[in-house]
Amino acid sequence: MTGRVAAIDIGTNSVRLLVAESSPGGAPGGPGGVGGLITVERLMRITRLGHGVDATGRLDDAAIDRTVAVLHEYRAVIDRLIGTEAPARVRMTATSAARDASNRDIFFDAAEAAIGVRPELLSGEQEGYLSFVGATIDLDPTLGPFLVVDIGGGSTEFSFGTTECEASLSTDMGCVRFSEKYLEHDPPRPEELLAALSVTEAFVDDVRQAIPQLGEARTFIGLAGTVSAAAAVEIGLATYDRDRIHHFELSRAQVEDVFRTLATENRDERLANPGLEPERVDVIVGGMCIFVMIMRRLALETCLVSEADILDGLALSLLG
């Protein structure tokens, strides 16, 4: 167990854990692994840490309690799989919700008490870099240059490169942020959808100006819950199957179809879609507005869905 490491990603919508070890010779690991990594355990819990933070500028007390409870659960898993001295081999990061919150130190104190290490507050650019590393580590460089887009709960990161990340930019778009800010009705009214789509369009245009080489990308890679949920709905997965989602190719037509379906359904109807987690039902349309407009505005015909992301990048940084 001595070669194992643990990575924890505290996002706006979910908290995720990866326990991994290096594979012999750096070769791709077994099921659920990426290049140089063997996955020992991978867990995800939706805690909605960023609930209301866009409006209040603070982390909600109940959201902090939910998240800290999950961190205690994760500490028990780390102790079991790595050992009680595991904090020396743990990297825990916090992203958009914590970046925006005036009371993040209160949460960081509780998180540190639960895990044994203090969360690192990542900048959007650092988040994009780690996501790029995790998403591309097991891909043939000849498929590049890569555009990696991580649609989170409070922010969306755009990263570009081939063998390494050459440029990264974070934007204030996310499934939780957009759902709370623009989508007031269930199902959303056309004008609400138009508002979310229009704001996304403006952000994407800004990204295109900041990273002009985006047009050179040969492979578009989509990360995080919105993208994975779109793939699961398209496949019709009754239960989550990482191996079926990882590197599944979604066409723009399929993304448009999933968007139209979910955006015109109410909550109960969305719940009936195989592959859509109950905890994600309330924010999936906000995420799909971002996803579909990125593909439209950048004229992207296919999206390679990746279940390897910032967690894998964090684990690789510990093993490297």
C-alpha positions as CSV (number, residue, x, y, z in Angstrom):
1,M,0.0,0.0,0.0
2,T,3.0,2.3,0.4
3,G,2.9,3.4,-3.3
4,R,-0.7,4.6,-3.1
5,V,-1.8,8.2,-3.2
6,A,-5.1,10.0,-2.8
7,A,-6.6,13.0,-4.6
8,I,-9.7,14.9,-3.5
9,D,-11.4,17.4,-5.7
10,I,-13.9,19.7,-3.9
11,G,-16.0,21.2,-6.6
12,T,-19.1,23.5,-6.6
13,N,-21.4,20.6,-7.2
14,S,-19.6,17.4,-6.2
15,V,-16.8,16.1,-4.0
16,R,-14.7,13.3,-5.5
17,L,-12.0,10.9,-4.3
18,L,-9.4,9.0,-6.3
19,V,-7.1,6.5,-4.6
20,A,-4.5,5.3,-7.1
21,E,-1.1,3.7,-7.5
22,S,1.5,3.8,-10.2
23,S,1.4,1.0,-12.8
24,P,4.5,-1.0,-13.6
25,G,6.7,0.9,-16.1
26,G,4.1,3.7,-16.3
27,A,1.9,1.6,-18.6
28,P,-1.8,2.2,-18.6
29,G,-3.5,0.6,-15.6
30,G,-6.4,-1.8,-15.3
31,P,-10.1,-1.0,-15.4
32,G,-10.7,2.6,-14.5
33,G,-7.0,3.5,-14.9
34,V,-5.2,6.0,-17.1
35,G,-1.6,6.1,-18.4
36,G,0.7,5.5,-15.5
37,L,-2.1,5.0,-13.0
38,I,-4.0,2.1,-11.5
39,T,-7.3,3.1,-9.9
40,V,-7.8,1.5,-6.5
41,E,-11.0,3.4,-5.6
42,R,-12.9,6.3,-7.2
43,L,-15.9,7.9,-5.4
44,M,-18.2,10.8,-6.1
45,R,-20.8,12.5,-3.8
46,I,-22.9,15.4,-4.8
47,T,-23.0,17.9,-1.9
48,R,-23.7,21.2,-3.8
49,L,-21.1,23.1,-1.8
50,G,-21.7,26.1,-4.1
51,H,-25.4,26.4,-3.5
52,G,-26.3,30.1,-3.4
53,V,-22.7,31.3,-3.4
54,D,-23.1,33.2,-6.6
55,A,-25.8,35.3,-5.0
56,T,-24.5,35.6,-1.4
57,G,-20.7,35.4,-1.8
58,R,-20.7,32.9,1.1
59,L,-20.7,29.1,1.5
60,D,-24.0,28.0,3.0
61,D,-23.6,26.4,6.5
62,A,-25.7,23.3,5.5
63,A,-23.6,22.9,2.3
64,I,-20.4,23.0,4.4
65,D,-21.8,20.4,6.8
66,R,-22.7,18.1,3.9
67,T,-19.3,18.4,2.3
68,V,-17.4,17.9,5.6
69,A,-19.4,14.8,6.3
70,V,-18.3,13.4,2.9
71,L,-14.7,14.3,3.7
72,H,-14.9,12.3,6.9
73,E,-16.2,9.3,4.9
74,Y,-13.3,9.8,2.5
75,R,-10.8,9.9,5.3
76,A,-12.0,6.5,6.5
77,V,-11.5,5.1,2.9
78,I,-8.0,6.6,2.7
79,D,-7.1,5.1,6.1
80,R,-8.3,1.7,5.0
81,L,-6.6,1.7,1.6
82,I,-3.4,3.6,2.3
83,G,-3.0,3.8,6.0
84,T,-3.3,6.3,8.9
85,E,-0.2,8.2,7.8
86,A,-1.9,8.8,4.4
87,P,-2.2,12.6,4.7
88,A,1.5,12.8,3.6
89,R,0.3,11.3,0.3
90,V,-2.9,13.2,-0.1
91,R,-3.6,16.3,-2.3
92,M,-6.9,18.0,-1.8
93,T,-8.0,20.9,-3.9
94,A,-10.9,23.4,-3.9
95,T,-12.1,25.3,-7.0
96,S,-14.8,27.7,-8.0
97,A,-17.2,27.8,-5.1
98,A,-14.3,28.3,-2.6
99,R,-12.7,30.9,-4.9
100,D,-15.9,33.0,-4.7
101,A,-16.7,32.6,-1.0
102,S,-15.7,35.1,1.7
103,N,-16.0,32.4,4.4
104,R,-13.9,29.8,2.7
105,D,-11.4,29.6,5.6
106,I,-14.1,28.4,7.9
107,F,-14.7,25.6,5.5
108,F,-11.0,25.0,4.9
109,D,-10.5,24.6,8.7
110,A,-13.2,21.9,8.9
111,A,-11.9,20.2,5.8
112,E,-8.4,20.1,7.2
113,A,-9.6,18.6,10.4
114,A,-11.4,15.9,8.5
115,I,-8.7,14.9,6.1
116,G,-5.4,16.0,7.7
117,V,-4.3,18.3,5.0
118,R,-5.5,21.7,4.1
119,P,-7.3,22.2,0.8
120,E,-5.3,24.0,-1.9
121,L,-7.3,26.9,-3.5
122,L,-6.6,26.4,-7.2
123,S,-6.8,29.2,-9.6
124,G,-8.9,28.6,-12.7
125,E,-5.8,28.3,-14.8
126,Q,-4.3,25.7,-12.4
127,E,-7.5,23.8,-12.5
128,G,-7.5,23.8,-16.3
129,Y,-3.9,22.6,-16.4
130,L,-4.5,19.6,-14.1
131,S,-7.7,18.7,-16.0
132,F,-5.7,18.8,-19.3
133,V,-3.0,16.5,-17.8
134,G,-5.6,14.0,-16.5
135,A,-7.7,14.0,-19.7
136,T,-4.8,13.5,-22.2
137,I,-2.4,11.3,-20.3
138,D,-3.7,8.1,-22.0
139,L,-4.3,9.5,-25.4
140,D,-2.2,9.2,-28.5
141,P,-0.5,12.7,-29.1
142,T,-1.2,12.3,-32.8
143,L,-4.9,12.9,-32.0
144,G,-3.9,16.4,-30.9
145,P,-3.8,19.3,-30.6
146,F,-6.5,18.8,-27.9
147,L,-9.1,21.2,-26.6
148,V,-10.1,20.1,-23.1
149,V,-13.2,21.7,-21.6
150,D,-14.2,21.0,-18.0
151,I,-17.8,22.1,-17.3
152,G,-18.0,22.3,-13.5
153,G,-20.6,23.6,-11.1
154,G,-19.3,27.1,-10.8
155,S,-16.7,27.5,-13.6
156,T,-15.7,26.1,-16.9
157,E,-12.1,25.7,-17.9
158,F,-10.8,25.7,-21.5
159,S,-7.3,24.1,-22.0
160,F,-5.3,23.7,-25.2
161,G,-2.2,21.7,-26.1
162,T,-0.7,18.5,-27.5
163,T,1.8,16.8,-25.3
164,E,1.5,19.5,-22.6
165,C,-1.0,22.3,-21.7
166,E,0.0,25.3,-23.7
167,A,-2.9,27.6,-22.7
168,S,-5.7,27.6,-20.1
169,L,-8.5,29.9,-19.3
170,S,-11.3,29.7,-16.7
171,T,-14.7,31.3,-17.1
172,D,-17.6,32.0,-14.7
173,M,-19.9,29.4,-16.3
174,G,-21.1,26.3,-14.5
175,C,-24.2,24.1,-14.2
176,V,-25.0,25.3,-10.6
177,R,-24.2,29.0,-11.3
178,F,-26.3,29.1,-14.5
179,S,-29.2,27.1,-13.1
180,E,-29.5,29.4,-10.1
181,K,-28.9,32.6,-12.1
182,Y,-31.0,32.1,-15.2
183,L,-33.3,29.1,-15.0
184,E,-36.1,30.0,-12.6
185,H,-38.9,27.8,-13.9
186,D,-39.4,24.1,-14.4
187,P,-39.1,23.4,-17.2
188,P,-37.2,26.6,-18.1
189,R,-39.0,29.1,-20.2
190,P,-37.6,29.8,-23.7
191,E,-36.3,33.3,-22.6
192,E,-34.4,31.7,-19.7
193,L,-32.7,29.2,-21.9
194,L,-31.9,32.0,-24.4
195,A,-30.3,34.0,-21.6
196,A,-28.1,31.1,-20.6
197,L,-27.2,30.3,-24.2
198,S,-26.4,34.0,-25.0
199,V,-24.1,34.4,-21.9
200,T,-22.3,31.2,-22.9
201,E,-21.9,32.5,-26.4
202,A,-20.3,35.7,-25.2
203,F,-17.9,33.7,-22.9
204,V,-16.9,31.4,-25.7
205,D,-16.1,34.3,-27.9
206,D,-13.9,35.8,-25.2
207,V,-12.1,32.5,-24.9
208,R,-11.6,32.3,-28.6
209,Q,-9.9,35.7,-28.6
210,A,-7.7,34.8,-25.6
211,I,-6.7,31.4,-27.0
212,P,-6.7,32.0,-30.8
213,Q,-5.1,28.6,-31.5
214,L,-8.4,26.8,-30.4
215,G,-9.2,26.5,-34.1
216,E,-6.3,24.2,-34.5
217,A,-7.7,21.6,-32.2
218,R,-8.2,18.1,-33.7
219,T,-9.9,16.5,-30.7
220,F,-12.4,18.1,-28.4
221,I,-12.5,16.4,-24.9
222,G,-15.3,17.1,-22.5
223,L,-15.0,16.5,-18.8
224,A,-17.2,16.5,-15.7
225,G,-20.7,15.6,-14.7
226,T,-22.7,17.5,-17.3
227,V,-20.8,15.8,-20.2
228,S,-20.8,12.4,-18.5
229,A,-24.5,12.7,-17.9
230,A,-25.2,13.6,-21.5
231,A,-23.3,10.5,-22.6
232,A,-25.2,8.3,-20.1
233,V,-28.6,9.6,-21.3
234,E,-27.6,9.1,-24.9
235,I,-26.4,5.6,-24.2
236,G,-29.4,4.9,-21.9
237,L,-27.4,3.6,-19.0
238,A,-29.6,2.4,-16.3
239,T,-26.6,2.3,-13.9
240,Y,-23.3,4.2,-14.0
241,D,-20.6,2.3,-16.0
242,R,-17.4,4.2,-16.2
243,D,-15.9,2.0,-18.9
244,R,-18.8,2.6,-21.2
245,I,-18.7,6.4,-20.7
246,H,-15.0,6.9,-20.8
247,H,-13.9,7.8,-24.4
248,F,-17.5,7.5,-25.7
249,E,-17.9,9.9,-28.7
250,L,-20.8,12.2,-28.7
251,S,-21.8,13.9,-31.9
252,R,-23.0,17.4,-31.9
253,A,-26.4,16.1,-33.2
254,Q,-26.6,13.8,-30.1
255,V,-25.7,16.7,-27.7
256,E,-28.4,18.8,-29.4
257,D,-30.9,16.0,-29.0
258,V,-30.1,15.5,-25.3
259,F,-30.3,19.2,-24.7
260,R,-33.7,19.5,-26.4
261,T,-35.1,16.6,-24.4
262,L,-33.9,17.7,-21.0
263,A,-34.7,21.4,-21.5
264,T,-38.3,20.7,-22.3
265,E,-39.0,18.3,-19.5
266,N,-39.9,19.0,-15.9
267,R,-38.0,17.6,-13.0
268,D,-40.0,14.4,-12.8
269,E,-39.7,13.8,-16.5
270,R,-36.0,14.4,-16.4
271,L,-35.7,11.9,-13.6
272,A,-37.1,9.2,-15.9
273,N,-34.1,9.4,-18.2
274,P,-31.8,6.4,-17.6
275,G,-28.3,7.6,-16.7
276,L,-29.3,10.9,-15.0
277,E,-28.5,11.0,-11.3
278,P,-31.3,12.4,-9.1
279,E,-28.8,14.8,-7.5
280,R,-28.0,16.3,-10.9
281,V,-31.5,16.7,-12.2
282,D,-31.9,20.3,-11.0
283,V,-28.7,21.6,-12.6
284,I,-28.3,19.5,-15.8
285,V,-30.1,21.9,-18.1
286,G,-27.8,24.8,-17.0
287,G,-24.9,22.6,-17.8
288,M,-26.3,21.5,-21.1
289,C,-26.8,25.1,-22.2
290,I,-23.0,25.6,-21.7
291,F,-22.2,22.3,-23.4
292,V,-24.3,22.7,-26.5
293,M,-23.3,26.3,-27.1
294,I,-19.6,25.5,-26.9
295,M,-20.1,22.9,-29.6
296,R,-22.2,25.3,-31.7
297,R,-19.9,28.4,-31.4
298,L,-16.7,26.5,-32.0
299,A,-18.2,24.4,-34.7
300,L,-17.2,21.2,-33.0
301,E,-18.7,18.1,-34.5
302,T,-17.7,15.4,-31.9
303,C,-16.9,15.4,-28.2
304,L,-14.7,12.7,-26.7
305,V,-16.1,12.1,-23.3
306,S,-13.4,11.6,-20.6
307,E,-13.8,10.3,-17.1
308,A,-10.1,11.0,-16.5
309,D,-9.8,14.6,-15.4
310,I,-8.4,16.8,-12.6
311,L,-8.4,13.9,-10.1
312,D,-6.1,11.9,-12.3
313,G,-3.9,15.0,-12.8
314,L,-3.6,15.5,-9.1
315,A,-2.8,11.8,-8.5
316,L,-0.1,11.9,-11.2
317,S,1.4,15.0,-9.6
318,L,1.8,13.1,-6.4
319,L,3.4,10.0,-8.1
320,G,5.6,12.1,-10.4
